[in-house]
């Protein structure tokens, strides 16, 4: 015999489940036909016209086309074809019943959401970050080769200038000759110039995650300039789109990857990027961001500190986000410690040394504990499978190199990001469309345009 209490509990669970289902169904405002729509491959199309930008397919009433063939037309890789849903009508017959093309799109959206919106089981409450304790932290003095506070500033400046002169002889751009850079450096209102820097070594296609993070900088920080330092320009549709949106705010700065630091050879490309970001910070200062670090709200209040980093673990400060005045003592001291650089010691000088310097000289830097680089690489499910409460974060490091490991794909499509029910999906929509709510994708599923659904391109940030 089931008690009244158990019956009430079961009813409550059933009601909650039904409400969750309705919330996601109402995103599309869709009503679906019964089982016949789950076996559409057995149906035929009696009349359809597919209009495209470069050519048209006329499927007349004398020809029967299966749903499989229709799907092949709608989802094939783009070769100049872009479906115009307003000129595409379909009637699918089955024993006297019919399915309009509008209903077909709704069914496709429903099926797409089922497959892509919820990649993992959600926790009943948002996950909480673990607090680090002093008991688990190492002795910072054992991590530094030089524990002195005093440094030879003149020697450091001479080294940075020598490296800069070498690059200029190789044909690199002189960032100090850019008028907007000069103006920002001389701006005395904030300690950190409103210049955002990215390092881009190698000739690579810009992925959607790169596009999202740089667009976030434009949308929420609106810097004086975004400076992309590298030896080869990004490529691809997302790069073309970004250049149109950013206009004159985005500048490509030719910069050769450094091959040595304090005379010590650098072979690992990631370590070359680590050194390059420190050197450009020492040249002009500003905000350095990794290409998978997304600004989620205005960060001007963080520019009041001459040096700011974020805690990423109990024994490391992230170098993927750096706020710095070019004359900051901490920045110079960090660079000084590269005298003892070892290419084989992965990450030591980039994240462990600044952590040790912070612990030894805590008054020389401002450290943000949880609102920039948490969740970290040990908390990836919080980003890719759960719904972490990110709304107080200034910045979030998305760790995009782990997308395949976490979600089974090298890169999410815009259509997937539009409905992805995870922290990553929410953050992407917050940047792409200005709010985190899921999008109605039914019209996007009948086009081969990979950026279908993104807001109209406007150079609103210039």
C-alpha positions in Angstrom: 0.0 0.0 0.0 1.5 3.4 -1.1 1.2 6.1 1.5 -0.3 9.5 0.8 3.1 11.0 1.4 4.7 8.9 -1.2 1.9 9.6 -3.7 2.4 13.4 -3.1 6.1 13.1 -3.6 5.7 11.2 -6.9 3.2 13.7 -8.2 5.6 16.6 -7.3 8.4 14.9 -9.2 6.2 14.3 -12.2 5.0 17.9 -12.2 8.6 19.3 -12.0 9.7 17.0 -14.9 6.7 18.2 -17.0 7.5 21.9 -16.3 11.1 21.4 -17.4 9.9 19.7 -20.6 7.5 22.5 -21.3 10.2 25.2 -20.8 12.3 23.7 -23.5 9.4 22.9 -25.8 8.1 26.5 -25.5 11.4 27.9 -26.7 10.3 26.8 -30.2 6.6 27.1 -29.6 6.2 23.8 -31.4 3.4 21.3 -31.5 4.3 17.9 -33.0 2.4 15.3 -34.8 2.3 11.7 -33.5 4.5 8.8 -34.3 4.3 9.3 -38.0 6.7 12.2 -37.7 9.3 10.0 -36.2 9.3 7.8 -39.3 9.4 10.6 -41.9 11.9 8.6 -44.0 9.0 6.4 -45.2 7.1 9.5 -46.5 7.3 11.1 -49.9 7.2 14.7 -51.0 4.6 15.4 -53.7 5.6 19.0 -54.3 8.6 21.1 -53.3 10.7 24.0 -54.5 14.1 24.7 -53.1 15.3 28.2 -53.8 19.0 29.0 -53.5 21.2 32.0 -53.8 23.2 30.7 -56.8 20.9 28.0 -58.2 17.4 26.4 -57.8 16.2 22.9 -57.6 12.7 22.4 -59.0 11.1 19.3 -57.6 7.9 19.0 -59.6 4.7 17.2 -58.7 5.5 14.3 -61.0 8.6 13.4 -59.0 8.5 11.8 -55.6 11.5 12.7 -53.3 12.1 10.9 -50.0 12.8 12.8 -46.8 16.4 11.3 -46.9 17.0 13.1 -50.2 15.4 16.3 -48.9 17.7 16.2 -45.8 20.7 15.7 -48.1 19.8 18.9 -50.0 19.2 20.8 -46.8 22.3 19.7 -44.8 24.9 19.2 -47.6 28.2 21.1 -47.2 27.9 24.6 -48.6 29.1 25.2 -52.2 27.4 28.5 -52.6 23.9 27.2 -51.7 21.9 28.9 -49.1 18.2 27.9 -48.5 15.6 30.6 -48.4 12.9 29.1 -46.2 10.3 31.6 -47.3 10.4 30.2 -50.8 10.4 26.6 -49.8 7.1 24.7 -49.3 6.7 21.0 -48.8 3.6 18.8 -48.4 4.3 15.3 -47.1 1.5 12.8 -47.5 0.9 9.7 -45.5 -2.5 8.0 -45.7 -4.3 11.2 -46.3 -2.5 13.2 -43.6 0.0 15.9 -44.4 3.0 17.7 -42.9 3.8 21.3 -44.0 7.3 22.4 -44.4 6.9 24.7 -41.3 5.9 21.6 -39.3 8.8 19.7 -40.8 11.2 22.5 -39.6 9.6 22.3 -36.1 10.1 18.6 -36.0 13.8 19.0 -37.1 14.3 21.6 -34.3 12.8 19.3 -31.7 15.0 16.4 -32.8 18.1 18.7 -32.9 17.4 19.9 -29.4 17.0 16.4 -28.1 20.4 15.5 -29.6 22.4 18.6 -28.7 20.9 20.7 -25.9 21.6 18.5 -22.9 25.0 16.7 -23.2 25.2 15.8 -19.6 23.0 15.2 -16.6 22.6 18.4 -14.6 23.1 18.7 -10.9 20.0 19.8 -8.9 21.8 22.9 -7.7 24.6 24.9 -9.4 28.0 23.5 -8.6 30.2 25.3 -6.0 33.9 26.0 -6.3 36.3 24.4 -3.9 38.1 26.8 -1.5 41.9 26.5 -1.4 43.6 26.3 2.0 47.0 27.3 3.1 47.6 23.8 4.3 47.7 22.5 0.7 49.9 25.3 -0.7 53.6 24.7 -1.1 56.3 27.0 0.4 56.6 29.8 -2.2 60.2 30.6 -1.4 61.2 27.1 -2.7 59.8 28.0 -6.1 61.9 31.1 -6.7 65.5 31.2 -7.7 65.9 34.8 -6.6 63.9 35.8 -3.5 65.1 39.4 -3.4 62.6 42.3 -3.7 65.2 44.6 -5.3 65.6 44.4 -9.1 67.7 46.2 -11.7 65.0 48.1 -13.5 67.4 49.6 -16.0 68.7 46.2 -17.0 65.2 44.9 -17.5 64.2 47.9 -19.7 67.4 47.5 -21.7 66.7 43.8 -22.3 63.1 44.5 -23.4 64.2 47.3 -25.7 66.9 45.1 -27.2 64.4 42.4 -28.0 62.1 45.0 -29.5 64.9 46.4 -31.7 65.7 42.9 -33.0 62.0 42.4 -34.0 61.8 45.7 -35.8 64.9 44.8 -37.8 63.1 41.6 -38.8 60.2 43.6 -40.2 57.8 43.6 -37.2 55.4 46.4 -36.5 56.2 49.1 -34.0 53.3 49.2 -31.6 54.6 52.3 -29.9 54.0 54.3 -33.1 50.2 53.7 -33.1 48.5 57.0 -32.1 45.8 55.3 -30.1 48.3 53.3 -28.1 50.3 56.4 -27.3 47.1 58.2 -26.1 46.1 55.3 -23.9 49.5 55.0 -22.3 49.4 58.7 -21.4 45.9 58.4 -20.0 46.3 59.0 -16.2 42.7 58.2 -15.2 43.3 54.4 -15.1 46.5 52.6 -14.2 46.0 50.0 -17.0 45.4 51.2 -20.6 42.1 50.1 -22.3 44.1 48.1 -24.8 43.3 44.4 -25.2 46.1 42.1 -26.6 45.9 38.6 -28.1 48.9 36.6 -29.3 48.2 34.5 -32.5 51.3 32.6 -33.7 50.8 30.4 -36.8 48.5 30.5 -39.8 45.2 29.1 -38.4 41.5 29.4 -39.1 39.6 31.3 -36.5 37.1 29.0 -34.7 33.8 30.0 -33.2 35.3 30.0 -29.7 37.9 32.5 -30.8 35.2 34.6 -32.4 33.1 34.5 -29.2 35.9 35.6 -26.9 37.1 38.5 -29.0 33.5 39.6 -29.6 32.9 39.5 -25.9 35.8 42.0 -25.5 34.2 44.3 -28.0 30.7 44.0 -26.6 31.3 44.3 -22.9 34.6 46.2 -22.6 34.7 48.3 -25.8 38.5 48.9 -25.6 40.3 51.6 -27.4 41.9 49.0 -29.6 42.1 45.2 -29.8 45.7 44.3 -30.9 46.2 40.8 -32.3 50.0 40.1 -32.3 51.3 37.4 -34.5 53.2 36.2 -37.5 50.2 35.3 -39.7 46.7 36.6 -39.9 43.7 34.4 -38.8 41.5 33.2 -41.6 37.9 31.9 -42.2 34.4 33.2 -42.0 34.5 34.1 -38.3 37.6 36.2 -38.8 36.0 38.0 -41.8 32.9 38.6 -39.7 34.9 39.9 -36.8 36.9 42.3 -38.9 33.6 43.8 -40.2 32.2 44.1 -36.7 35.3 45.5 -35.1 36.2 47.9 -37.9 39.2 50.1 -37.0 39.2 48.9 -33.4 40.9 45.6 -34.4 44.5 45.9 -35.5 46.8 43.1 -36.7 50.3 43.7 -35.3 53.1 41.7 -37.0 55.2 40.1 -34.2 57.8 37.4 -34.6 57.7 34.7 -32.0 60.6 35.2 -29.5 63.4 32.5 -29.8 65.2 33.3 -26.6 64.7 35.1 -23.2 67.8 36.5 -21.3 69.9 34.6 -23.9 68.2 31.2 -23.1 66.7 29.4 -26.2 62.9 28.9 -26.3 61.7 25.9 -28.4 58.1 25.2 -27.0 55.7 27.4 -28.9 53.5 27.9 -25.8 56.5 29.2 -23.9 57.2 31.6 -26.8 53.7 32.9 -26.5 54.2 33.3 -22.7 57.3 35.4 -23.2 55.7 37.5 -26.0 52.8 38.5 -23.8 55.1 39.6 -21.0 57.3 41.6 -23.4 54.3 43.4 -25.0 52.9 44.2 -21.5 56.3 45.7 -20.6 56.3 47.7 -23.8 52.8 49.3 -23.6 50.7 47.6 -20.8 47.0 46.9 -21.0 44.9 43.7 -20.8 46.2 40.5 -22.2 43.7 37.7 -22.9 44.1 34.1 -24.2 42.0 33.5 -27.3 39.6 31.4 -25.2 39.2 33.9 -22.3 35.8 35.6 -22.5 35.0 39.0 -21.0 31.5 38.8 -19.5 31.0 42.3 -18.2 32.9 45.6 -18.1 36.2 45.3 -16.3 37.1 49.0 -15.8 37.2 48.6 -12.0 40.0 46.1 -12.4 42.1 48.7 -14.4 42.6 50.6 -11.1 45.3 48.2 -10.1 48.8 48.5 -11.6 49.1 44.7 -11.7 46.3 42.1 -11.5 46.2 38.4 -12.0 43.7 35.6 -11.0 44.1 32.5 -9.0 43.6 29.4 -11.1 44.7 26.7 -8.6 46.2 26.4 -5.1 49.7 26.9 -6.5 49.3 28.9 -9.7 48.2 32.3 -11.0 46.9 32.2 -14.6 48.9 34.1 -17.2 46.0 33.7 -19.7 44.5 37.0 -18.3 46.9 39.8 -17.3 46.1 43.4 -16.3 49.2 45.5 -16.1 50.7 48.9 -16.2 53.9 48.6 -18.2 56.0 50.0 -15.3 54.4 47.7 -12.6 57.0 46.3 -10.2 55.5 42.9 -10.2 55.6 42.6 -14.0 59.3 43.5 -14.1 60.0 41.1 -11.2 58.2 38.3 -13.0 60.2 39.0 -16.2 63.4 39.1 -14.1 62.8 35.5 -12.9 62.9 34.3 -16.5 66.7 34.5 -16.1 66.3 31.0 -14.7 63.9 29.8 -17.4 63.9 26.1 -18.4 62.0 25.2 -21.5 61.5 21.6 -20.2 59.7 22.9 -17.0 56.2 23.2 -18.4 54.3 26.2 -17.0 56.8 26.9 -14.2 57.7 30.5 -15.2 54.3 31.2 -16.6 51.9 30.3 -13.7 53.9 29.0 -10.7 56.5 31.8 -10.5 53.9 34.6 -10.4 52.0 32.6 -7.7 55.1 32.4 -5.6 55.9 36.1 -6.1 52.4 36.9 -5.0 52.8 34.8 -1.8 56.2 36.4 -1.0 55.2 40.0 -2.0 51.5 40.2 -1.5 51.3 44.0 -1.5 52.8 44.2 -5.0 49.8 42.7 -6.9 46.0 42.4 -6.7 44.8 38.8 -7.1 41.2 37.9 -8.0 40.3 34.6 -6.4 37.2 33.2 -8.2 35.7 35.7 -10.7 38.1 35.3 -13.6 39.8 31.9 -13.9 37.3 29.7 -12.0 36.0 27.2 -12.9 39.5 25.9 -13.9 40.8 23.0 -15.8 40.0 20.6 -12.9 36.4 21.8 -13.0 35.7 21.4 -16.7 32.3 19.7 -16.1 31.1 22.9 -14.5 31.7 24.6 -17.9 30.8 21.9 -20.4 28.2 19.7 -18.6 26.6 21.7 -15.8 25.0 25.0 -15.2 27.5 27.0 -13.1 26.4 30.4 -11.8 28.8 32.6 -13.8 26.9 35.8 -13.6 29.3 37.5 -11.2 32.4 36.6 -13.2 34.3 39.3 -14.9 35.9 36.9 -17.3 35.7 33.1 -17.9 38.5 31.0 -19.3 36.7 28.5 -21.5 39.6 26.0 -21.9 38.5 25.4 -25.5 41.3 22.9 -26.2 39.2 20.5 -24.1 36.0 20.8 -26.1 36.5 17.5 -27.9 37.3 15.7 -24.7 34.3 17.1 -22.9 31.7 17.3 -25.7 33.0 15.0 -28.4 33.4 17.7 -31.1 36.3 19.8 -32.2 34.1 22.9 -32.5 30.5 23.6 -31.7 28.3 25.1 -34.5 26.3 28.3 -33.9 23.1 26.2 -34.1 24.4 24.0 -31.2 25.4 27.0 -29.2 22.0 28.5 -29.7 20.4 25.7 -27.6 23.2 24.2 -25.6 22.0 23.8 -22.1 25.3 24.2 -20.3 27.5 27.0 -18.9 29.4 27.1 -22.2 26.1 27.5 -24.1 24.8 30.3 -21.8 28.1 32.2 -22.0 28.2 31.9 -25.8 24.7 33.2 -26.1 25.4 36.0 -23.6 28.1 37.2 -26.0 26.7 36.4 -29.4 23.2 37.8 -28.8 23.5 39.8 -25.6 21.5 37.4 -23.4 21.7 33.8 -22.4 18.2 32.5 -23.4 18.0 29.7 -25.9 17.2 30.7 -29.5 14.5 29.5 -31.9 16.5 27.5 -34.4 13.9 26.0 -36.7 14.7 28.2 -39.6 18.4 27.9 -39.2 18.3 24.1 -39.7 17.4 24.5 -43.4 20.5 26.5 -44.4 24.1 25.6 -44.9 25.3 29.0 -43.7 27.4 28.2 -40.7 26.8 31.7 -39.2 23.1 31.6 -39.8 21.3 33.1 -36.8 24.0 35.5 -35.7 23.0 39.1 -35.5 23.3 41.2 -38.6 26.9 42.5 -39.1 27.2 46.1 -38.0 30.4 48.0 -37.3 28.9 49.2 -34.0 32.2 49.0 -32.0 34.3 51.4 -34.1 
